[in-house]
Amino acid sequence: MIKVPDVVRNKAIAADAEDWLKNLPELIRDLEARWSIEAGPSIEGGTESYVTEAVGEDGSELVLKLLIPRGGNAASNEIKVLSIANGKGCVELLMSDESLGALLMERLGPTLHDLALPIGERHEILCAAVEQLWRPAPDSGLPSGAEKGEWLIQFILKLWEELNNPCSERVIDHALACAANRIAGHAPERAVLVHGDVHQWNALRANDGFKLVDPDGLLAEAEYDLGILMREDPFELLTGDPHERSRWLARRCNLDATAIWEWGVVERVSTGLLCTQVGLQPAGRDMMIAAEHIAASE
């Protein structure tokens, strides 16, 4: 009998995917037979998918991932990113079935979070990993940074209303203004393949350093990925000048500090609302507290 983590179950229910939950055991059995693998215990930490250890018939250590069906192109986009990356900066994809949202990948080591490194070391590791991914990919069919910005605006407005306004209107206005700036700043000639969710739980130790997992996949300015690092560790952001982190990231990767900051504002609010919706606490509360402080100071 499989054990689905509570946060994944909550996310599936929120996405009206109860049938998917019910049919998970049968789906896993079918993939075991088709891909000649044996699925093992589930892996904690994800929110958008059921992830389990697996072993190949040759004894190779693998990971089987089954995405929650929620409309859109999440499975297709992730498969595209991993296929283009081909194991550089991201986990190696071995088999996939887009129609089932199923991916079979190499098994990596502990997450960056598990290693409990200082924040500066973590940022350096994450920058080094995601830099390997950034490259032009104009024919990939992935959504643009401008399209993601539009989606985030609607997502923020929708969740803020559904959750009965869990933060101030000032926070929402600040996030929407930053999103509008990034939409206006989108330049197709600068757009590269970006991961879209670069954080310490999505970076796992590999033989040659660290690799990223669970890419969203966009064609956007590279600053988008570093904006994710601006939403993480929200309380640490408030010790001193919160803009210093975006300036350091900009210097480290030779990018624009304002774009990193603005994407960080949008991601902090959208992710804080999402965490609140699915019960991922205290992460949601922490992000929203930081968002209130930052909006008040801008």
C-alpha positions in Angstrom: 0.0 0.0 0.0 1.4 3.4 -1.0 1.5 6.3 1.4 0.9 9.7 -0.2 2.4 12.6 1.7 -0.3 14.9 3.2 0.8 18.0 1.2 0.6 16.0 -2.1 -2.8 14.7 -1.2 -4.0 18.2 -0.3 -2.6 19.5 -3.6 -4.3 16.7 -5.5 -7.7 17.4 -3.8 -7.3 21.1 -4.5 -6.8 20.2 -8.2 -9.9 18.0 -8.3 -7.6 14.9 -8.8 -9.2 12.5 -6.3 -9.5 9.8 -9.1 -5.7 10.1 -9.7 -5.1 9.4 -6.0 -7.4 6.4 -6.1 -5.7 5.0 -9.2 -2.1 5.6 -8.1 -1.4 2.0 -7.1 -2.6 0.6 -10.4 -0.7 3.3 -12.4 2.5 2.4 -10.5 2.1 -1.3 -11.2 1.6 -0.6 -14.9 4.8 1.5 -15.1 6.7 -1.2 -13.1 5.9 -3.7 -15.8 6.4 -1.4 -18.8 9.7 0.1 -17.6 11.1 -3.1 -15.9 11.4 -1.4 -12.5 10.4 -2.1 -8.9 8.9 0.9 -7.1 9.9 1.4 -3.4 8.9 3.8 -0.7 7.8 7.3 -1.4 10.1 10.2 -1.1 9.0 13.2 1.0 9.5 16.8 0.1 7.5 17.3 -3.1 4.2 19.2 -3.4 3.2 18.7 -7.1 3.8 15.0 -7.5 4.1 11.6 -6.0 7.7 10.5 -6.0 9.1 7.1 -5.1 12.4 5.3 -5.1 12.7 2.6 -7.8 15.2 0.0 -8.8 15.9 -1.1 -12.4 16.3 -4.7 -13.4 20.0 -4.2 -13.6 20.1 -2.9 -10.0 20.3 0.7 -10.9 18.9 3.2 -8.4 16.2 5.3 -9.9 13.4 7.7 -9.0 9.8 7.4 -10.4 7.8 10.7 -10.4 4.1 11.0 -11.1 2.8 14.5 -11.5 -0.6 15.5 -10.2 -2.9 16.1 -13.2 -4.0 19.7 -13.1 -4.4 20.8 -16.6 -1.9 22.9 -18.5 1.5 21.5 -19.7 3.4 20.8 -16.5 4.5 17.3 -17.5 5.3 18.3 -21.1 7.3 21.3 -19.9 9.3 19.4 -17.4 10.1 16.6 -19.9 11.2 19.3 -22.4 13.6 21.0 -19.9 15.2 17.7 -18.8 15.6 16.5 -22.3 17.3 19.8 -23.4 19.5 19.8 -20.3 20.5 16.2 -20.9 21.9 15.8 -17.3 23.8 19.1 -17.2 22.6 21.1 -14.2 19.4 19.0 -14.0 18.7 15.4 -13.1 19.0 13.0 -16.0 15.7 11.8 -17.5 15.7 8.2 -18.6 12.1 7.4 -19.6 8.9 9.5 -19.7 5.2 9.3 -20.6 3.8 12.7 -21.0 0.2 11.5 -21.1 0.5 9.9 -17.7 2.7 12.7 -16.2 5.3 10.0 -15.5 9.1 10.4 -15.4 11.8 7.9 -14.6 15.1 9.6 -13.6 18.5 8.9 -12.0 18.5 8.8 -8.3 20.5 11.6 -6.7 21.8 12.2 -3.1 20.5 14.3 -0.3 19.0 17.7 -0.9 20.9 20.9 -0.3 18.5 21.6 2.6 19.5 18.3 4.3 23.1 19.5 4.4 22.2 22.6 6.4 24.9 24.8 4.8 25.1 28.5 5.5 23.0 30.7 3.2 25.9 32.1 1.3 27.2 28.6 0.4 23.7 27.5 -0.6 23.3 30.5 -2.9 26.7 29.8 -4.6 25.8 26.2 -5.2 22.4 27.0 -6.6 23.8 29.7 -8.9 26.5 27.3 -10.2 23.9 24.6 -10.9 21.3 26.8 -12.7 23.9 28.6 -14.8 24.5 25.2 -16.5 20.9 25.2 -17.6 20.6 28.8 -19.1 20.8 28.6 -22.9 18.7 29.8 -25.8 15.9 27.4 -26.6 13.7 29.3 -29.0 12.1 26.2 -30.6 11.2 24.5 -27.3 7.6 25.7 -27.2 7.9 26.6 -23.6 5.9 29.5 -22.2 7.6 32.9 -22.1 8.5 35.0 -19.0 5.8 37.5 -20.0 3.2 34.7 -20.1 4.3 33.5 -16.7 4.0 37.0 -15.4 0.4 37.3 -16.6 -0.4 33.9 -15.1 1.1 34.9 -11.8 -1.0 38.1 -11.7 -4.2 36.1 -12.1 -3.1 33.4 -9.7 -2.3 35.9 -7.0 -5.7 37.7 -7.4 -7.6 34.4 -7.4 -6.0 32.9 -4.3 -6.1 36.2 -2.4 -9.9 36.2 -2.9 -10.4 32.5 -2.3 -8.4 32.6 1.0 -10.4 35.6 2.2 -7.5 38.2 1.9 -4.8 36.6 4.1 -2.5 39.6 3.6 -2.9 43.3 3.1 -4.0 44.9 -0.2 -0.7 46.8 -0.1 1.2 43.4 -0.5 -1.0 42.4 -3.5 -0.6 45.8 -5.2 3.2 45.7 -4.7 3.4 42.2 -6.3 1.1 43.1 -9.2 3.2 46.2 -10.0 6.4 44.2 -10.0 4.8 41.6 -12.2 3.7 44.3 -14.6 7.3 45.6 -14.8 8.7 42.2 -15.6 6.1 41.6 -18.3 7.0 44.9 -19.9 10.7 44.1 -19.6 10.4 40.7 -21.4 12.8 40.7 -24.4 12.7 37.5 -26.5 16.3 38.0 -27.6 17.4 37.7 -24.0 15.2 34.8 -23.1 16.9 31.6 -22.1 15.8 28.2 -20.8 15.1 28.7 -17.1 14.3 26.2 -14.3 11.6 28.2 -12.7 11.8 26.8 -9.1 15.4 27.0 -7.9 15.6 26.4 -4.2 17.5 24.2 -1.7 14.9 21.4 -1.7 15.2 21.1 -5.5 19.0 20.8 -5.5 20.4 17.3 -4.8 23.9 16.1 -4.5 25.3 14.4 -7.6 28.8 12.9 -8.4 30.0 16.2 -9.8 28.3 18.7 -7.5 24.6 19.4 -7.4 21.8 18.9 -9.9 18.3 20.5 -9.9 15.0 18.6 -10.0 11.4 19.5 -10.7 11.8 22.3 -13.3 8.8 24.3 -14.3 10.4 25.3 -17.6 10.2 28.8 -19.2 11.8 30.9 -21.8 12.5 34.0 -19.8 15.2 36.3 -18.5 17.6 34.4 -16.4 16.8 36.8 -13.5 13.6 34.9 -13.0 15.5 31.9 -11.5 17.3 34.1 -9.1 14.0 35.7 -8.1 13.2 32.4 -6.5 16.2 32.7 -4.2 14.7 36.1 -3.1 11.5 34.5 -1.9 13.3 31.7 0.1 14.8 32.3 3.6 12.4 35.2 4.1 13.3 36.1 7.6 17.1 36.2 6.8 16.1 38.6 4.0 14.9 41.1 6.6 18.2 41.4 8.6 19.8 44.5 7.1 19.0 45.8 3.6 16.8 43.2 1.9 18.0 44.5 -1.5 21.6 43.4 -0.8 20.7 39.8 -1.6 19.5 40.7 -5.1 22.6 42.9 -5.6 24.9 39.9 -4.6 23.0 37.5 -7.0 23.3 40.1 -9.8 27.0 40.5 -9.3 27.5 36.7 -9.0 25.8 36.0 -12.3 26.3 39.3 -14.2 22.5 40.0 -14.3 20.2 42.8 -13.4 19.5 43.4 -9.7 16.1 45.2 -10.2 14.7 42.3 -12.3 15.8 39.8 -9.7 14.2 41.9 -6.9 10.9 42.3 -8.8 10.6 38.6 -9.6 11.4 37.9 -6.0 8.5 40.1 -4.8 6.1 38.3 -7.2 7.3 34.8 -6.2 7.2 35.5 -2.5 3.6 36.6 -2.6 2.4 33.9 -5.0 4.2 31.1 -3.2 3.1 32.4 0.2 -0.5 32.2 -0.9 0.0 28.8 -2.4 1.6 27.4 0.8 -1.3 28.9 2.7 -3.8 27.1 0.5 -2.2 23.6 0.8 -1.3 23.9 4.4 2.5 24.1 3.9 3.4 26.0 7.1 5.3 27.8 8.5 6.7 28.5 5.0 3.5 30.3 3.9 3.3 32.5 7.0 7.0 33.3 6.9 6.8 34.5 3.3 3.7 36.6 3.9 5.2 38.2 7.0 8.3 39.1 4.9 6.0 40.4 2.1 4.2 42.7 4.5 7.5 44.2 5.8 8.9 44.7 2.3 5.7 46.2 0.8 5.6 48.6 3.7 9.2 49.8 3.0 8.9 50.2 -0.7 
